Amino acid sequence: MAEIIQEEKAGGKKKAKKLAPHIDMTPMVDLMCLLITFFMLTTVFSKPKIMEIILPDKPTGDAPKISASRTLNIVLGPNNKIYTYPGTVNAEDYNNLPPLTETDFSATGIRQKLLERNRTLAKKIADFKDLVLTGKLPLSQDSVLGSISKLKKDDDTGPIVLIKAYKGANYGNVVDILDEMNICGIALYMLVDITWYEEKMVETAAGITPSAAIAQK
């Protein structure tokens, strides 16, 4: 702001004298300190969100055999759609590929299908947790987690889920389906590469023309 200083001249008259305008920066120092403190605190509290995935060791022997009756194939398709089919497919008979069942990520979608296939194991885990919560089976937190892991490992009735992603799927769909595996208590699931005939099955179910399929590559 401009300062006005009055000068007294001979004869008792005062004349106002204007000085060059300037800005007082002293209050800005306190503001800068507050801003620096704010950014330092928000930087510490804001941590990147990551998902930890523990990958199994590379097998050295023959690949384990998977029961076709327990196998559930989940194919992540375009436009946030999910396609499933049970069992295995005979790649040699590619003219008679099985149809896919379309579903989504809603509560009545893929989650309900997984819970229905995993009903026996889910009941065992629920009964075990009920014993711990009611105090009939006193265990520490680590022991509870270890016991649940053993129930999943010893289970021979739940589904074996093979998760595959079509080229039109996005990364968020992969994260969502892994969350569904944990929510539904699926003991055995793995991410595998999609085959050429499964791509053809998805394109048939989604109504994707060959030219559109090539454009998505």
C-alpha positions in Angstrom: 0.0 0.0 0.0 1.1 3.6 -0.6 2.2 5.5 2.5 1.3 9.1 3.0 3.6 11.2 5.1 2.7 14.7 6.0 5.5 17.3 6.0 5.3 20.6 8.0 6.4 23.6 6.1 7.1 27.2 7.2 3.9 29.0 8.0 2.3 26.0 9.7 0.9 24.5 6.6 1.2 20.7 6.1 1.6 19.1 2.7 1.0 15.5 2.0 3.9 13.6 0.5 3.4 10.3 -1.3 6.0 7.7 -1.2 6.5 4.8 -3.7 3.9 2.0 -3.0 5.2 -1.3 -1.6 3.7 -4.6 -0.3 4.4 -5.8 3.2 5.5 -9.5 2.8 5.8 -10.3 6.4 2.4 -12.1 6.7 3.3 -14.2 3.7 6.1 -15.9 5.7 3.6 -17.3 8.1 1.4 -18.5 5.2 4.3 -20.2 3.5 5.2 -22.0 6.7 1.6 -23.3 7.0 1.6 -24.4 3.4 4.9 -26.3 3.8 3.6 -28.0 6.9 0.3 -29.0 5.2 2.0 -30.5 2.1 4.5 -32.4 4.3 1.7 -34.0 6.3 -0.4 -34.8 3.3 2.6 -36.4 1.6 3.2 -38.6 4.5 -0.4 -39.7 4.9 -1.0 -40.3 1.2 0.6 -43.7 0.4 0.2 -45.6 -2.9 -2.4 -48.4 -2.9 -1.0 -51.7 -4.1 -2.2 -55.3 -4.2 0.2 -57.9 -3.0 0.1 -61.1 -5.1 2.2 -64.0 -4.1 3.1 -66.1 -7.1 3.7 -69.9 -6.7 7.1 -71.4 -7.4 7.7 -72.7 -10.9 6.8 -76.4 -10.9 9.7 -78.7 -11.7 7.8 -81.9 -12.4 4.7 -82.8 -14.4 1.8 -80.4 -14.2 -0.9 -81.4 -11.7 -4.0 -82.9 -13.1 -7.2 -80.9 -12.6 -10.6 -82.5 -12.2 -12.9 -81.5 -15.0 -15.9 -81.7 -12.8 -14.5 -79.2 -10.3 -13.1 -76.8 -13.0 -14.8 -73.5 -13.6 -13.4 -71.3 -16.3 -13.8 -67.5 -15.9 -13.1 -65.4 -19.0 -12.9 -61.6 -18.5 -14.5 -60.1 -21.6 -14.9 -56.6 -23.0 -17.2 -54.0 -21.6 -16.8 -55.3 -18.0 -18.5 -58.6 -18.9 -17.7 -62.0 -17.5 -18.1 -65.3 -19.3 -18.0 -68.7 -17.6 -18.1 -72.4 -18.7 -17.4 -75.5 -16.7 -15.0 -78.4 -17.4 -12.7 -78.5 -20.3 -12.9 -78.0 -24.1 -11.8 -80.4 -26.8 -9.7 -78.0 -29.0 -9.8 -80.5 -31.9 -13.5 -80.2 -32.2 -13.4 -76.4 -32.6 -16.6 -76.4 -34.7 -18.7 -77.5 -31.7 -17.4 -75.2 -28.9 -19.6 -75.0 -25.8 -21.6 -71.8 -25.3 -20.5 -69.3 -22.6 -22.7 -68.1 -19.8 -22.6 -64.3 -19.4 -22.6 -62.7 -16.0 -21.3 -59.5 -14.3 -19.7 -58.3 -11.1 -23.0 -57.7 -9.3 -24.0 -59.5 -6.1 -26.2 -61.8 -8.1 -23.6 -62.3 -10.8 -20.2 -64.0 -10.5 -20.2 -63.9 -6.7 -23.4 -65.9 -6.4 -22.1 -68.5 -8.9 -18.9 -68.9 -6.9 -20.7 -69.2 -3.6 -22.9 -71.9 -5.0 -20.0 -73.9 -6.3 -18.1 -73.3 -3.0 -21.0 -74.0 -0.6 -19.4 -77.0 1.2 -16.1 -75.3 2.0 -17.8 -72.0 2.9 -20.0 -73.8 5.4 -16.9 -75.5 7.0 -15.2 -72.1 7.4 -18.4 -70.4 8.7 -18.9 -73.2 11.3 -15.2 -72.9 12.4 -15.4 -69.1 12.8 -18.6 -69.5 14.8 -16.8 -71.8 17.2 -14.1 -69.3 17.7 -16.4 -66.3 18.1 -18.6 -68.1 20.7 -15.5 -69.0 22.7 -16.0 -72.8 22.3 -12.7 -73.0 20.5 -10.2 -70.5 22.0 -7.5 -69.8 19.4 -5.2 -66.9 18.7 -5.5 -64.8 15.5 -2.6 -66.6 13.9 -4.0 -70.0 14.7 -7.4 -69.1 13.2 -5.8 -68.0 10.0 -3.6 -71.1 9.9 -6.7 -73.3 10.5 -8.7 -71.7 7.7 -5.7 -72.1 5.4 -5.6 -75.8 6.2 -9.3 -76.2 5.6 -8.8 -74.7 2.1 -5.8 -76.8 1.5 -7.6 -80.1 2.5 -10.8 -79.2 0.6 -11.6 -81.6 -2.3 -15.1 -80.4 -3.1 -14.7 -76.7 -4.0 -14.2 -75.3 -7.5 -10.9 -75.0 -9.2 -11.2 -71.6 -10.9 -9.1 -70.8 -14.0 -9.1 -67.0 -14.7 -8.4 -65.8 -18.2 -8.6 -62.4 -19.8 -9.7 -61.6 -23.3 -7.8 -58.8 -25.1 -10.7 -56.4 -24.6 -10.6 -56.7 -20.8 -9.0 -54.1 -18.5 -6.8 -54.3 -15.5 -9.6 -53.3 -13.1 -11.5 -56.4 -14.0 -8.5 -58.6 -13.0 -8.4 -56.8 -9.6 -12.1 -57.2 -9.1 -12.1 -60.9 -9.9 -9.2 -61.5 -7.5 -11.3 -59.7 -4.8 -14.2 -62.0 -5.5 -11.9 -65.1 -5.0 -11.1 -63.8 -1.5 -14.6 -62.8 -0.6 -16.0 -66.2 -1.7 -13.2 -68.1 0.0 -12.1 -69.9 -3.2 -9.2 -72.2 -2.2 -7.8 -73.0 -5.6 -7.6 -70.4 -8.4 -5.0 -69.3 -10.9 -4.4 -66.8 -13.7 -3.7 -68.6 -17.0 -3.4 -67.5 -20.6 -6.5 -67.5 -22.8 -6.5 -70.0 -25.7 -7.4 -69.1 -29.3 -10.6 -71.1 -29.2 -11.7 -69.4 -26.0 -11.1 -66.1 -27.7 -13.4 -67.4 -30.5 -16.0 -68.4 -27.9 -16.0 -64.9 -26.3 -16.3 -63.2 -29.7 -19.3 -65.5 -30.5 -21.0 -64.7 -27.2 -20.3 -61.0 -27.4 -21.2 -60.7 -31.0 -17.8 -59.4 -32.0 -17.1 -59.5 -35.7 -13.7 -60.8 -37.0 -12.7 -57.3 -38.1 -13.5 -55.8 -34.7 -11.5 -58.6 -33.0 -8.5 -57.7 -35.2 -8.8 -54.0 -34.3 -8.7 -54.9 -30.6 -5.3 -56.6 -30.9 
